[in-house]
Amino acid sequence: MARPQLYPVKKVIGFDESMLKAVDEWRRGRTPIPTVSEAIRQILAKHLRQKGYLPKRGAAE
């Protein structure tokens, strides 16, 4: 039986070089270093939590 996908929805988005450089700098400060995709998910989730669009960690986990 196939394992369910953790992230089944895929989107293609564009970035400029400065934004990708910022993501790379952010991810190098983490241990272990996340993939670019995981780094973008973490940055986005943090922002959305701060703005109230996602529940705070632990609230729904």
Contacts in CASP RR format, 6 or more apart in sequence:
PFRMAT RR
TARGET T0000
AUTHOR 0000-0000-0000
METHOD contacts of the structure
MODEL  1
MARPQLYPVKKVIGFDESMLKAVDEWRRGRTPIPTVSEAIRQILAKHLRQ
KGYLPKRGAAE
7 41 0 8 1.000
15 23 0 8 1.000
20 36 0 8 1.000
23 36 0 8 1.000
23 39 0 8 1.000
23 40 0 8 1.000
23 43 0 8 1.000
24 36 0 8 1.000
26 39 0 8 1.000
26 43 0 8 1.000
27 33 0 8 1.000
27 34 0 8 1.000
27 36 0 8 1.000
27 39 0 8 1.000
30 39 0 8 1.000
34 42 0 8 1.000
45 54 0 8 1.000
48 54 0 8 1.000
49 55 0 8 1.000
49 56 0 8 1.000
49 57 0 8 1.000
END
